[in-house]
Amino acid sequence: MGNRKVLVPELSYDELEIDDGMATYAEYVRVTFCDVSEDERARVRAALLKYCHLDTLALIRIIQALERLARGL
């Protein structure tokens, strides 16, 4: 996450219930292959969607920051 913080410091995963890539994988596997309630599955799904949304936004912002750097802006 170091590069994202340098290039896009305004974005943070700190407030998310699931806040890193390994945790997303572990939670996905848990709710997909383990016996969990539908409520738990829905809760984790919502948390995964929030993480994926921010992760995708961060990647877009990193690309934009790199493009600005490449153009010397």
N, C-alpha and C positions, 0 to 999 in steps of 0.2 A: 504493500500500500504506500510505500514511501514516495514513489513518483507521483501518484495522484495527489498526495498532500502538498507536494512542492508546486505542481502545475495547477492544481485546482483546490486551493486551501479552503474554499468556502463550503465544500462538500464533505460530509462526515457520516460515517456509519455508526457513530457512537450512540445515537438515540434509537437504533433499531434493535428489535428483539433478537434477530439473527444478524450478526455483524461481521462475518467473514466467510470466505469461500468454502473452507473445510466444514464449517458448521452447516452451510446450506446443503452440502452433499450428505452429511450425516443425517440431517433432519429429513431430507427427501427420502433417503433409504428407509429410515425408521417409519415414516408414515405410509410408505408404499408397500413395504414388505413385512411390517410387524403388525400385531394386533393392537390397533389404537381406535379410540372412539371416533365417530364422525365429527364430533365437536372439536376434538384434538386435531384431526386431519384438516379441518377447515381453518382452525387457528394457525397451524403451521403453514398451510397454503398461503394465507394472507400475509404472513411474515416473510415467506419466500418471495412472493410477488413484490413486496416493498423493497427487499434486498435487491432483487433483479432489476427493478426499475432504477434504483439509485446506481447500481453497478453499470448499467447501460448508459445512464446519463453521465456518469464519471468518465467512461470511455469516450463518449462524444466530446465532452469538454476537454479531455486530454488531447485528443486529435486537434481540436480547434486551437488549443494553446500551442501545440507543436507547429501547426501551420502558421500561426502568428510569429513564432520564433524564427521559422524558416524564412519568412518574408521580411524579418527584421523589424517587426512592429512592436 
